[in-house]
Amino acid sequence: MMDERHVIAEDAFVEIVVWQVPQPVRRSTHRLKYRLALVVAGECILRYDNEAGKGDHRHFGGVETRYAFNGYEQLLTEFWADVEEWRRRR
């Protein structure tokens, strides 16, 4: 469905990988599997994913929190908003 990499700074890029699965991954209620990441200087500092067994969650600044998945478009919107917040703070 989507597999993209966007360079957003000399030392940073965003990777977005989303695909449809036949059944929801364990602890998710939808049929999308995804990994959206912001990598800076070789370190992943922001990631949204739904690893099997953990369900939908978000990693930011070393803290993992549950993520309320409300659709593909909302996922992208919230991820890019976090990326922009990181850019402002940089």
PDB file with one MODEL, atoms N, CA, C and O in Angstrom:
MODEL        1
ATOM      1  N   MET A   1       0.821  -1.186   0.000  1.00  0.00           N
ATOM      2  CA  MET A   1       0.000   0.000   0.000  1.00  0.00           C
ATOM      3  C   MET A   1       0.874   1.263   0.000  1.00  0.00           C
ATOM      4  O   MET A   1       0.688   2.143  -0.840  1.00  0.00           O
ATOM      5  N   MET A   2       1.830   1.355   0.941  1.00  0.00           N
ATOM      6  CA  MET A   2       2.719   2.518   0.954  1.00  0.00           C
ATOM      7  C   MET A   2       4.072   2.091   1.500  1.00  0.00           C
ATOM      8  O   MET A   2       4.160   1.396   2.512  1.00  0.00           O
ATOM      9  N   ASP A   3       5.125   2.518   0.812  1.00  0.00           N
ATOM     10  CA  ASP A   3       6.503   2.278   1.263  1.00  0.00           C
ATOM     11  C   ASP A   3       7.318   3.457   0.756  1.00  0.00           C
ATOM     12  O   ASP A   3       7.757   3.471  -0.394  1.00  0.00           O
ATOM     13  N   GLU A   4       7.521   4.461   1.635  1.00  0.00           N
ATOM     14  CA  GLU A   4       8.169   5.706   1.238  1.00  0.00           C
ATOM     15  C   GLU A   4       9.251   6.097   2.221  1.00  0.00           C
ATOM     16  O   GLU A   4       9.201   5.755   3.402  1.00  0.00           O
ATOM     17  N   ARG A   5      10.233   6.824   1.705  1.00  0.00           N
ATOM     18  CA  ARG A   5      11.259   7.428   2.548  1.00  0.00           C
ATOM     19  C   ARG A   5      11.400   8.877   2.101  1.00  0.00           C
ATOM     20  O   ARG A   5      11.539   9.166   0.913  1.00  0.00           O
ATOM     21  N   HIS A   6      11.361   9.790   3.088  1.00  0.00           N
ATOM     22  CA  HIS A   6      11.465  11.220   2.825  1.00  0.00           C
ATOM     23  C   HIS A   6      12.629  11.784   3.631  1.00  0.00           C
ATOM     24  O   HIS A   6      12.645  11.674   4.857  1.00  0.00           O
ATOM     25  N   VAL A   7      13.595  12.381   2.957  1.00  0.00           N
ATOM     26  CA  VAL A   7      14.683  13.058   3.646  1.00  0.00           C
ATOM     27  C   VAL A   7      14.140  14.412   4.082  1.00  0.00           C
ATOM     28  O   VAL A   7      13.653  15.187   3.259  1.00  0.00           O
ATOM     29  N   ILE A   8      14.224  14.698   5.393  1.00  0.00           N
ATOM     30  CA  ILE A   8      13.658  15.951   5.905  1.00  0.00           C
ATOM     31  C   ILE A   8      14.728  16.884   6.464  1.00  0.00           C
ATOM     32  O   ILE A   8      14.443  18.039   6.778  1.00  0.00           O
ATOM     33  N   ALA A   9      15.945  16.393   6.586  1.00  0.00           N
ATOM     34  CA  ALA A   9      17.077  17.204   7.036  1.00  0.00           C
ATOM     35  C   ALA A   9      18.345  16.451   6.628  1.00  0.00           C
ATOM     36  O   ALA A   9      18.286  15.291   6.222  1.00  0.00           O
ATOM     37  N   GLU A  10      19.468  17.113   6.740  1.00  0.00           N
ATOM     38  CA  GLU A  10      20.734  16.479   6.345  1.00  0.00           C
ATOM     39  C   GLU A  10      20.960  15.168   7.087  1.00  0.00           C
ATOM     40  O   GLU A  10      21.516  14.224   6.526  1.00  0.00           O
ATOM     41  N   ASP A  11      20.533  15.107   8.340  1.00  0.00           N
ATOM     42  CA  ASP A  11      20.769  13.924   9.162  1.00  0.00           C
ATOM     43  C   ASP A  11      19.484  13.206   9.573  1.00  0.00           C
ATOM     44  O   ASP A  11      19.497  12.405  10.508  1.00  0.00           O
ATOM     45  N   ALA A  12      18.369  13.486   8.879  1.00  0.00           N
ATOM     46  CA  ALA A  12      17.092  12.907   9.307  1.00  0.00           C
ATOM     47  C   ALA A  12      16.241  12.494   8.110  1.00  0.00           C
ATOM     48  O   ALA A  12      16.245  13.131   7.057  1.00  0.00           O
ATOM     49  N   PHE A  13      15.511  11.399   8.320  1.00  0.00           N
ATOM     50  CA  PHE A  13      14.546  10.963   7.306  1.00  0.00           C
ATOM     51  C   PHE A  13      13.333  10.350   7.992  1.00  0.00           C
ATOM     52  O   PHE A  13      13.376   9.947   9.154  1.00  0.00           O
ATOM     53  N   VAL A  14      12.249  10.298   7.222  1.00  0.00           N
ATOM     54  CA  VAL A  14      11.008   9.669   7.649  1.00  0.00           C
ATOM     55  C   VAL A  14      10.798   8.452   6.766  1.00  0.00           C
ATOM     56  O   VAL A  14      10.993   8.512   5.552  1.00  0.00           O
ATOM     57  N   GLU A  15      10.399   7.349   7.383  1.00  0.00           N
ATOM     58  CA  GLU A  15      10.054   6.148   6.637  1.00  0.00           C
ATOM     59  C   GLU A  15       8.618   5.781   6.973  1.00  0.00           C
ATOM     60  O   GLU A  15       8.242   5.709   8.143  1.00  0.00           O
ATOM     61  N   ILE A  16       7.827   5.554   5.950  1.00  0.00           N
ATOM     62  CA  ILE A  16       6.415   5.198   6.124  1.00  0.00           C
ATOM     63  C   ILE A  16       6.155   3.904   5.367  1.00  0.00           C
ATOM     64  O   ILE A  16       6.290   3.849   4.144  1.00  0.00           O
ATOM     65  N   VAL A  17       5.784   2.872   6.100  1.00  0.00           N
ATOM     66  CA  VAL A  17       5.476   1.570   5.510  1.00  0.00           C
ATOM     67  C   VAL A  17       4.110   1.140   6.045  1.00  0.00           C
ATOM     68  O   VAL A  17       3.928   0.992   7.253  1.00  0.00           O
ATOM     69  N   VAL A  18       3.163   0.943   5.146  1.00  0.00           N
ATOM     70  CA  VAL A  18       1.797   0.547   5.516  1.00  0.00           C
ATOM     71  C   VAL A  18       1.332  -0.484   4.504  1.00  0.00           C
ATOM     72  O   VAL A  18       1.493  -0.292   3.298  1.00  0.00           O
ATOM     73  N   TRP A  19       0.758  -1.574   4.984  1.00  0.00           N
ATOM     74  CA  TRP A  19       0.201  -2.553   4.081  1.00  0.00           C
ATOM     75  C   TRP A  19      -1.021  -3.199   4.712  1.00  0.00           C
ATOM     76  O   TRP A  19      -1.214  -3.147   5.927  1.00  0.00           O
ATOM     77  N   GLN A  20      -1.846  -3.812   3.862  1.00  0.00           N
ATOM     78  CA  GLN A  20      -3.059  -4.458   4.338  1.00  0.00           C
ATOM     79  C   GLN A  20      -2.759  -5.925   4.595  1.00  0.00           C
ATOM     80  O   GLN A  20      -2.044  -6.570   3.828  1.00  0.00           O
ATOM     81  N   VAL A  21      -3.317  -6.446   5.692  1.00  0.00           N
ATOM     82  CA  VAL A  21      -3.150  -7.849   6.049  1.00  0.00           C
ATOM     83  C   VAL A  21      -4.520  -8.526   6.020  1.00  0.00           C
ATOM     84  O   VAL A  21      -5.541  -7.855   6.169  1.00  0.00           O
ATOM     85  N   PRO A  22      -4.552  -9.848   5.830  1.00  0.00           N
ATOM     86  CA  PRO A  22      -5.841 -10.536   5.718  1.00  0.00           C
ATOM     87  C   PRO A  22      -6.679 -10.472   6.988  1.00  0.00           C
ATOM     88  O   PRO A  22      -7.908 -10.469   6.925  1.00  0.00           O
ATOM     89  N   GLN A  23      -6.010 -10.420   8.152  1.00  0.00           N
ATOM     90  CA  GLN A  23      -6.699 -10.345   9.437  1.00  0.00           C
ATOM     91  C   GLN A  23      -5.957  -9.329  10.304  1.00  0.00           C
ATOM     92  O   GLN A  23      -4.758  -9.122  10.122  1.00  0.00           O
ATOM     93  N   PRO A  24      -6.648  -8.703  11.232  1.00  0.00           N
ATOM     94  CA  PRO A  24      -5.948  -7.766  12.127  1.00  0.00           C
ATOM     95  C   PRO A  24      -4.805  -8.469  12.862  1.00  0.00           C
ATOM     96  O   PRO A  24      -4.925  -9.631  13.250  1.00  0.00           O
ATOM     97  N   VAL A  25      -3.692  -7.747  13.049  1.00  0.00           N
ATOM     98  CA  VAL A  25      -2.616  -8.302  13.860  1.00  0.00           C
ATOM     99  C   VAL A  25      -3.118  -8.362  15.298  1.00  0.00           C
ATOM    100  O   VAL A  25      -4.004  -7.602  15.688  1.00  0.00           O
ATOM    101  N   ARG A  26      -2.552  -9.260  16.071  1.00  0.00           N
ATOM    102  CA  ARG A  26      -2.989  -9.448  17.457  1.00  0.00           C
ATOM    103  C   ARG A  26      -2.981  -8.130  18.224  1.00  0.00           C
ATOM    104  O   ARG A  26      -1.990  -7.400  18.195  1.00  0.00           O
ATOM    105  N   ARG A  27      -4.071  -7.826  18.905  1.00  0.00           N
ATOM    106  CA  ARG A  27      -4.309  -6.630  19.720  1.00  0.00           C
ATOM    107  C   ARG A  27      -4.608  -5.376  18.891  1.00  0.00           C
ATOM    108  O   ARG A  27      -4.599  -4.270  19.431  1.00  0.00           O
ATOM    109  N   SER A  28      -4.868  -5.528  17.608  1.00  0.00           N
ATOM    110  CA  SER A  28      -5.362  -4.434  16.758  1.00  0.00           C
ATOM    111  C   SER A  28      -6.739  -4.832  16.258  1.00  0.00           C
ATOM    112  O   SER A  28      -7.077  -6.015  16.240  1.00  0.00           O
ATOM    113  N   THR A  29      -7.534  -3.852  15.853  1.00  0.00           N
ATOM    114  CA  THR A  29      -8.898  -4.132  15.399  1.00  0.00           C
ATOM    115  C   THR A  29      -9.095  -3.840  13.920  1.00  0.00           C
ATOM    116  O   THR A  29     -10.223  -3.901  13.431  1.00  0.00           O
ATOM    117  N   HIS A  30      -8.035  -3.527  13.202  1.00  0.00           N
ATOM    118  CA  HIS A  30      -8.122  -3.160  11.793  1.00  0.00           C
ATOM    119  C   HIS A  30      -7.162  -4.034  10.994  1.00  0.00           C
ATOM    120  O   HIS A  30      -6.348  -4.757  11.570  1.00  0.00           O
ATOM    121  N   ARG A  31      -7.258  -3.967   9.680  1.00  0.00           N
ATOM    122  CA  ARG A  31      -6.455  -4.838   8.817  1.00  0.00           C
ATOM    123  C   ARG A  31      -5.243  -4.138   8.208  1.00  0.00           C
ATOM    124  O   ARG A  31      -4.763  -4.546   7.150  1.00  0.00           O
ATOM    125  N   LEU A  32      -4.745  -3.096   8.860  1.00  0.00           N
ATOM    126  CA  LEU A  32      -3.517  -2.454   8.395  1.00  0.00           C
ATOM    127  C   LEU A  32      -2.373  -2.820   9.326  1.00  0.00           C
ATOM    128  O   LEU A  32      -2.537  -2.874  10.544  1.00  0.00           O
ATOM    129  N   LYS A  33      -1.232  -3.067   8.743  1.00  0.00           N
ATOM    130  CA  LYS A  33       0.022  -3.244   9.479  1.00  0.00           C
ATOM    131  C   LYS A  33       0.865  -2.050   9.081  1.00  0.00           C
ATOM    132  O   LYS A  33       0.936  -1.709   7.900  1.00  0.00           O
ATOM    133  N   TYR A  34       1.506  -1.406  10.050  1.00  0.00           N
ATOM    134  CA  TYR A  34       2.217  -0.171   9.716  1.00  0.00           C
ATOM    135  C   TYR A  34       3.438   0.050  10.595  1.00  0.00           C
ATOM    136  O   TYR A  34       3.558  -0.473  11.703  1.00  0.00           O
ATOM    137  N   ARG A  35       4.340   0.856  10.036  1.00  0.00           N
ATOM    138  CA  ARG A  35       5.540   1.323  10.736  1.00  0.00           C
ATOM    139  C   ARG A  35       5.862   2.693  10.152  1.00  0.00           C
ATOM    140  O   ARG A  35       6.220   2.809   8.980  1.00  0.00           O
ATOM    141  N   LEU A  36       5.733   3.719  10.971  1.00  0.00           N
ATOM    142  CA  LEU A  36       6.064   5.082  10.563  1.00  0.00           C
ATOM    143  C   LEU A  36       7.155   5.553  11.511  1.00  0.00           C
ATOM    144  O   LEU A  36       6.978   5.519  12.728  1.00  0.00           O
ATOM    145  N   ALA A  37       8.276   5.991  10.966  1.00  0.00           N
ATOM    146  CA  ALA A  37       9.415   6.305  11.825  1.00  0.00           C
ATOM    147  C   ALA A  37      10.110   7.587  11.399  1.00  0.00           C
ATOM    148  O   ALA A  37      10.184   7.914  10.215  1.00  0.00           O
ATOM    149  N   LEU A  38      10.614   8.299  12.390  1.00  0.00           N
ATOM    150  CA  LEU A  38      11.501   9.445  12.193  1.00  0.00           C
ATOM    151  C   LEU A  38      12.858   9.023  12.722  1.00  0.00           C
ATOM    152  O   LEU A  38      13.001   8.705  13.902  1.00  0.00           O
ATOM    153  N   VAL A  39      13.861   9.022  11.844  1.00  0.00           N
ATOM    154  CA  VAL A  39      15.205   8.594  12.201  1.00  0.00           C
ATOM    155  C   VAL A  39      16.129   9.802  12.074  1.00  0.00           C
ATOM    156  O   VAL A  39      16.172  10.457  11.033  1.00  0.00           O
ATOM    157  N   VAL A  40      16.870  10.088  13.149  1.00  0.00           N
ATOM    158  CA  VAL A  40      17.781  11.228  13.191  1.00  0.00           C
ATOM    159  C   VAL A  40      19.163  10.716  13.601  1.00  0.00           C
ATOM    160  O   VAL A  40      19.323  10.076  14.640  1.00  0.00           O
ATOM    161  N   ALA A  41      20.152  11.012  12.761  1.00  0.00           N
ATOM    162  CA  ALA A  41      21.536  10.595  13.039  1.00  0.00           C
ATOM    163  C   ALA A  41      21.602   9.104  13.367  1.00  0.00           C
ATOM    164  O   ALA A  41      22.322   8.690  14.275  1.00  0.00           O
ATOM    165  N   GLY A  42      20.849   8.311  12.621  1.00  0.00           N
ATOM    166  CA  GLY A  42      20.868   6.868  12.787  1.00  0.00           C
ATOM    167  C   GLY A  42      20.045   6.324  13.940  1.00  0.00           C
ATOM    168  O   GLY A  42      20.038   5.115  14.168  1.00  0.00           O
ATOM    169  N   GLU A  43      19.348   7.189  14.678  1.00  0.00           N
ATOM    170  CA  GLU A  43      18.555   6.756  15.828  1.00  0.00           C
ATOM    171  C   GLU A  43      17.074   7.034  15.567  1.00  0.00           C
ATOM    172  O   GLU A  43      16.700   8.135  15.160  1.00  0.00           O
ATOM    173  N   CYS A  44      16.248   6.035  15.803  1.00  0.00           N
ATOM    174  CA  CYS A  44      14.797   6.202  15.665  1.00  0.00           C
ATOM    175  C   CYS A  44      14.296   6.954  16.894  1.00  0.00           C
ATOM    176  O   CYS A  44      14.355   6.444  18.013  1.00  0.00           O
ATOM    177  N   ILE A  45      13.800   8.175  16.675  1.00  0.00           N
ATOM    178  CA  ILE A  45      13.338   8.974  17.809  1.00  0.00           C
ATOM    179  C   ILE A  45      11.813   9.064  17.897  1.00  0.00           C
ATOM    180  O   ILE A  45      11.273   9.489  18.918  1.00  0.00           O
ATOM    181  N   LEU A  46      11.125   8.664  16.832  1.00  0.00           N
ATOM    182  CA  LEU A  46       9.661   8.652  16.817  1.00  0.00           C
ATOM    183  C   LEU A  46       9.217   7.474  15.966  1.00  0.00           C
ATOM    184  O   LEU A  46       9.701   7.286  14.850  1.00  0.00           O
ATOM    185  N   ARG A  47       8.285   6.673  16.503  1.00  0.00           N
ATOM    186  CA  ARG A  47       7.778   5.559  15.704  1.00  0.00           C
ATOM    187  C   ARG A  47       6.343   5.259  16.114  1.00  0.00           C
ATOM    188  O   ARG A  47       6.024   5.178  17.301  1.00  0.00           O
ATOM    189  N   TYR A  48       5.491   5.096  15.122  1.00  0.00           N
ATOM    190  CA  TYR A  48       4.139   4.588  15.301  1.00  0.00           C
ATOM    191  C   TYR A  48       4.153   3.198  14.669  1.00  0.00           C
ATOM    192  O   TYR A  48       4.616   3.036  13.540  1.00  0.00           O
ATOM    193  N   ASP A  49       3.653   2.200  15.385  1.00  0.00           N
ATOM    194  CA  ASP A  49       3.576   0.868  14.779  1.00  0.00           C
ATOM    195  C   ASP A  49       2.555   0.026  15.511  1.00  0.00           C
ATOM    196  O   ASP A  49       2.038   0.417  16.557  1.00  0.00           O
ATOM    197  N   ASN A  50       2.271  -1.131  14.951  1.00  0.00           N
ATOM    198  CA  ASN A  50       1.340  -2.061  15.585  1.00  0.00           C
ATOM    199  C   ASN A  50       1.914  -3.470  15.542  1.00  0.00           C
ATOM    200  O   ASN A  50       1.356  -4.382  14.931  1.00  0.00           O
ATOM    201  N   GLU A  51       3.023  -3.605  16.200  1.00  0.00           N
ATOM    202  CA  GLU A  51       3.689  -4.886  16.347  1.00  0.00           C
ATOM    203  C   GLU A  51       2.711  -5.902  16.930  1.00  0.00           C
ATOM    204  O   GLU A  51       1.967  -5.594  17.862  1.00  0.00           O
ATOM    205  N   ALA A  52       2.716  -7.106  16.379  1.00  0.00           N
ATOM    206  CA  ALA A  52       1.825  -8.156  16.867  1.00  0.00           C
ATOM    207  C   ALA A  52       2.035  -8.377  18.362  1.00  0.00           C
ATOM    208  O   ALA A  52       3.166  -8.511  18.830  1.00  0.00           O
ATOM    209  N   GLY A  53       0.950  -8.412  19.090  1.00  0.00           N
ATOM    210  CA  GLY A  53       1.017  -8.618  20.533  1.00  0.00           C
ATOM    211  C   GLY A  53       0.987  -7.320  21.317  1.00  0.00           C
ATOM    212  O   GLY A  53       0.531  -7.301  22.460  1.00  0.00           O
ATOM    213  N   LYS A  54       1.464  -6.241  20.726  1.00  0.00           N
ATOM    214  CA  LYS A  54       1.445  -4.940  21.408  1.00  0.00           C
ATOM    215  C   LYS A  54       0.276  -4.084  20.932  1.00  0.00           C
ATOM    216  O   LYS A  54      -0.179  -3.200  21.657  1.00  0.00           O
ATOM    217  N   GLY A  55      -0.202  -4.337  19.743  1.00  0.00           N
ATOM    218  CA  GLY A  55      -1.260  -3.510  19.177  1.00  0.00           C
ATOM    219  C   GLY A  55      -0.733  -2.148  18.760  1.00  0.00           C
ATOM    220  O   GLY A  55       0.475  -1.957  18.621  1.00  0.00           O
ATOM    221  N   ASP A  56      -1.631  -1.214  18.564  1.00  0.00           N
ATOM    222  CA  ASP A  56      -1.270   0.127  18.092  1.00  0.00           C
ATOM    223  C   ASP A  56      -0.587   0.905  19.212  1.00  0.00           C
ATOM    224  O   ASP A  56      -1.118   1.022  20.316  1.00  0.00           O
ATOM    225  N   HIS A  57       0.594   1.433  18.914  1.00  0.00           N
ATOM    226  CA  HIS A  57       1.311   2.205  19.922  1.00  0.00           C
ATOM    227  C   HIS A  57       2.285   3.179  19.266  1.00  0.00           C
ATOM    228  O   HIS A  57       2.533   3.130  18.061  1.00  0.00           O
ATOM    229  N   ARG A  58       2.823   4.059  20.097  1.00  0.00           N
ATOM    230  CA  ARG A  58       3.693   5.145  19.641  1.00  0.00           C
ATOM    231  C   ARG A  58       4.900   5.226  20.563  1.00  0.00           C
ATOM    232  O   ARG A  58       4.772   5.141  21.784  1.00  0.00           O
ATOM    233  N   HIS A  59       6.070   5.391  19.964  1.00  0.00           N
ATOM    234  CA  HIS A  59       7.309   5.595  20.715  1.00  0.00           C
ATOM    235  C   HIS A  59       7.770   7.022  20.427  1.00  0.00           C
ATOM    236  O   HIS A  59       7.846   7.424  19.266  1.00  0.00           O
ATOM    237  N   PHE A  60       8.075   7.781  21.460  1.00  0.00           N
ATOM    238  CA  PHE A  60       8.575   9.141  21.265  1.00  0.00           C
ATOM    239  C   PHE A  60       9.443   9.503  22.458  1.00  0.00           C
ATOM    240  O   PHE A  60       8.995   9.460  23.603  1.00  0.00           O
ATOM    241  N   GLY A  61      10.689   9.858  22.177  1.00  0.00           N
ATOM    242  CA  GLY A  61      11.599  10.242  23.249  1.00  0.00           C
ATOM    243  C   GLY A  61      11.828   9.134  24.259  1.00  0.00           C
ATOM    244  O   GLY A  61      12.001   9.411  25.446  1.00  0.00           O
ATOM    245  N   GLY A  62      11.835   7.889  23.816  1.00  0.00           N
ATOM    246  CA  GLY A  62      12.076   6.774  24.719  1.00  0.00           C
ATOM    247  C   GLY A  62      10.856   6.321  25.501  1.00  0.00           C
ATOM    248  O   GLY A  62      10.957   5.410  26.323  1.00  0.00           O
ATOM    249  N   VAL A  63       9.700   6.940  25.261  1.00  0.00           N
ATOM    250  CA  VAL A  63       8.473   6.582  25.975  1.00  0.00           C
ATOM    251  C   VAL A  63       7.513   5.909  24.999  1.00  0.00           C
ATOM    252  O   VAL A  63       7.264   6.419  23.906  1.00  0.00           O
ATOM    253  N   GLU A  64       6.980   4.769  25.401  1.00  0.00           N
ATOM    254  CA  GLU A  64       6.003   4.048  24.589  1.00  0.00           C
ATOM    255  C   GLU A  64       4.619   4.248  25.189  1.00  0.00           C
ATOM    256  O   GLU A  64       4.418   4.036  26.385  1.00  0.00           O
ATOM    257  N   THR A  65       3.652   4.662  24.344  1.00  0.00           N
ATOM    258  CA  THR A  65       2.276   4.842  24.794  1.00  0.00           C
ATOM    259  C   THR A  65       1.333   4.155  23.820  1.00  0.00           C
ATOM    260  O   THR A  65       1.676   3.935  22.658  1.00  0.00           O
ATOM    261  N   ARG A  66       0.157   3.823  24.295  1.00  0.00           N
ATOM    262  CA  ARG A  66      -0.864   3.241  23.407  1.00  0.00           C
ATOM    263  C   ARG A  66      -1.297   4.313  22.415  1.00  0.00           C
ATOM    264  O   ARG A  66      -1.285   5.505  22.723  1.00  0.00           O
ATOM    265  N   TYR A  67      -1.675   3.875  21.236  1.00  0.00           N
ATOM    266  CA  TYR A  67      -2.141   4.793  20.208  1.00  0.00           C
ATOM    267  C   TYR A  67      -3.552   4.387  19.803  1.00  0.00           C
ATOM    268  O   TYR A  67      -3.798   3.223  19.488  1.00  0.00           O
ATOM    269  N   ALA A  68      -4.467   5.329  19.810  1.00  0.00           N
ATOM    270  CA  ALA A  68      -5.854   5.066  19.407  1.00  0.00           C
ATOM    271  C   ALA A  68      -5.956   5.206  17.891  1.00  0.00           C
ATOM    272  O   ALA A  68      -6.080   6.316  17.373  1.00  0.00           O
ATOM    273  N   PHE A  69      -5.905   4.091  17.190  1.00  0.00           N
ATOM    274  CA  PHE A  69      -5.968   4.092  15.732  1.00  0.00           C
ATOM    275  C   PHE A  69      -7.378   4.451  15.282  1.00  0.00           C
ATOM    276  O   PHE A  69      -8.347   3.782  15.639  1.00  0.00           O
ATOM    277  N   ASN A  70      -7.479   5.531  14.482  1.00  0.00           N
ATOM    278  CA  ASN A  70      -8.769   5.993  13.974  1.00  0.00           C
ATOM    279  C   ASN A  70      -8.755   6.123  12.458  1.00  0.00           C
ATOM    280  O   ASN A  70      -9.399   7.011  11.901  1.00  0.00           O
ATOM    281  N   GLY A  71      -8.030   5.251  11.800  1.00  0.00           N
ATOM    282  CA  GLY A  71      -7.998   5.246  10.345  1.00  0.00           C
ATOM    283  C   GLY A  71      -6.665   5.691   9.780  1.00  0.00           C
ATOM    284  O   GLY A  71      -5.859   6.344  10.442  1.00  0.00           O
ATOM    285  N   TYR A  72      -6.472   5.317   8.548  1.00  0.00           N
ATOM    286  CA  TYR A  72      -5.225   5.558   7.826  1.00  0.00           C
ATOM    287  C   TYR A  72      -4.877   7.046   7.725  1.00  0.00           C
ATOM    288  O   TYR A  72      -3.753   7.446   8.029  1.00  0.00           O
ATOM    289  N   GLU A  73      -5.834   7.853   7.302  1.00  0.00           N
ATOM    290  CA  GLU A  73      -5.582   9.289   7.134  1.00  0.00           C
ATOM    291  C   GLU A  73      -5.224   9.950   8.467  1.00  0.00           C
ATOM    292  O   GLU A  73      -4.322  10.786   8.532  1.00  0.00           O
ATOM    293  N   GLN A  74      -5.934   9.568   9.521  1.00  0.00           N
ATOM    294  CA  GLN A  74      -5.649  10.136  10.840  1.00  0.00           C
ATOM    295  C   GLN A  74      -4.263   9.720  11.324  1.00  0.00           C
ATOM    296  O   GLN A  74      -3.553  10.521  11.931  1.00  0.00           O
ATOM    297  N   LEU A  75      -3.878   8.484  11.061  1.00  0.00           N
ATOM    298  CA  LEU A  75      -2.537   8.001  11.414  1.00  0.00           C
ATOM    299  C   LEU A  75      -1.473   8.877  10.771  1.00  0.00           C
ATOM    300  O   LEU A  75      -0.551   9.339  11.444  1.00  0.00           O
ATOM    301  N   LEU A  76      -1.601   9.106   9.466  1.00  0.00           N
ATOM    302  CA  LEU A  76      -0.626   9.945   8.758  1.00  0.00           C
ATOM    303  C   LEU A  76      -0.631  11.378   9.294  1.00  0.00           C
ATOM    304  O   LEU A  76       0.429  11.973   9.488  1.00  0.00           O
ATOM    305  N   THR A  77      -1.813  11.929   9.530  1.00  0.00           N
ATOM    306  CA  THR A  77      -1.926  13.299  10.038  1.00  0.00           C
ATOM    307  C   THR A  77      -1.231  13.443  11.394  1.00  0.00           C
ATOM    308  O   THR A  77      -0.471  14.388  11.605  1.00  0.00           O
ATOM    309  N   GLU A  78      -1.485  12.527  12.293  1.00  0.00           N
ATOM    310  CA  GLU A  78      -0.903  12.612  13.633  1.00  0.00           C
ATOM    311  C   GLU A  78       0.604  12.378  13.603  1.00  0.00           C
ATOM    312  O   GLU A  78       1.346  13.040  14.329  1.00  0.00           O
ATOM    313  N   PHE A  79       1.060  11.451  12.778  1.00  0.00           N
ATOM    314  CA  PHE A  79       2.495  11.212  12.655  1.00  0.00           C
ATOM    315  C   PHE A  79       3.210  12.458  12.131  1.00  0.00           C
ATOM    316  O   PHE A  79       4.198  12.899  12.717  1.00  0.00           O
ATOM    317  N   TRP A  80       2.708  13.033  11.015  1.00  0.00           N
ATOM    318  CA  TRP A  80       3.355  14.224  10.449  1.00  0.00           C
ATOM    319  C   TRP A  80       3.299  15.407  11.419  1.00  0.00           C
ATOM    320  O   TRP A  80       4.215  16.230  11.433  1.00  0.00           O
ATOM    321  N   ALA A  81       2.243  15.505  12.226  1.00  0.00           N
ATOM    322  CA  ALA A  81       2.174  16.570  13.236  1.00  0.00           C
ATOM    323  C   ALA A  81       3.293  16.394  14.259  1.00  0.00           C
ATOM    324  O   ALA A  81       3.903  17.377  14.678  1.00  0.00           O
ATOM    325  N   ASP A  82       3.569  15.160  14.664  1.00  0.00           N
ATOM    326  CA  ASP A  82       4.675  14.898  15.589  1.00  0.00           C
ATOM    327  C   ASP A  82       6.023  15.214  14.944  1.00  0.00           C
ATOM    328  O   ASP A  82       6.919  15.744  15.602  1.00  0.00           O
ATOM    329  N   VAL A  83       6.165  14.892  13.669  1.00  0.00           N
ATOM    330  CA  VAL A  83       7.410  15.212  12.953  1.00  0.00           C
ATOM    331  C   VAL A  83       7.604  16.727  12.928  1.00  0.00           C
ATOM    332  O   VAL A  83       8.706  17.215  13.179  1.00  0.00           O
ATOM    333  N   GLU A  84       6.556  17.460  12.629  1.00  0.00           N
ATOM    334  CA  GLU A  84       6.650  18.924  12.600  1.00  0.00           C
ATOM    335  C   GLU A  84       6.977  19.486  13.978  1.00  0.00           C
ATOM    336  O   GLU A  84       7.747  20.439  14.091  1.00  0.00           O
ATOM    337  N   GLU A  85       6.405  18.910  15.013  1.00  0.00           N
ATOM    338  CA  GLU A  85       6.721  19.339  16.383  1.00  0.00           C
ATOM    339  C   GLU A  85       8.213  19.126  16.665  1.00  0.00           C
ATOM    340  O   GLU A  85       8.866  19.992  17.248  1.00  0.00           O
ATOM    341  N   TRP A  86       8.741  17.990  16.257  1.00  0.00           N
ATOM    342  CA  TRP A  86      10.175  17.735  16.418  1.00  0.00           C
ATOM    343  C   TRP A  86      11.003  18.775  15.673  1.00  0.00           C
ATOM    344  O   TRP A  86      11.996  19.274  16.203  1.00  0.00           O
ATOM    345  N   ARG A  87      10.599  19.104  14.446  1.00  0.00           N
ATOM    346  CA  ARG A  87      11.334  20.093  13.642  1.00  0.00           C
ATOM    347  C   ARG A  87      11.335  21.453  14.319  1.00  0.00           C
ATOM    348  O   ARG A  87      12.357  22.140  14.304  1.00  0.00           O
ATOM    349  N   ARG A  88      10.211  21.866  14.918  1.00  0.00           N
ATOM    350  CA  ARG A  88      10.135  23.149  15.607  1.00  0.00           C
ATOM    351  C   ARG A  88      11.053  23.190  16.821  1.00  0.00           C
ATOM    352  O   ARG A  88      11.653  24.224  17.114  1.00  0.00           O
ATOM    353  N   ARG A  89      11.162  22.087  17.517  1.00  0.00           N
ATOM    354  CA  ARG A  89      11.976  22.023  18.726  1.00  0.00           C
ATOM    355  C   ARG A  89      13.475  21.904  18.425  1.00  0.00           C
ATOM    356  O   ARG A  89      14.309  22.218  19.274  1.00  0.00           O
ATOM    357  N   ARG A  90      13.798  21.468  17.263  1.00  0.00           N
ATOM    358  CA  ARG A  90      15.184  21.197  16.893  1.00  0.00           C
ATOM    359  C   ARG A  90      16.007  22.412  16.915  1.00  0.00           C
ATOM    360  O   ARG A  90      17.202  22.353  16.627  1.00  0.00           O
TER     361      ARG A  90
ENDMDL
END
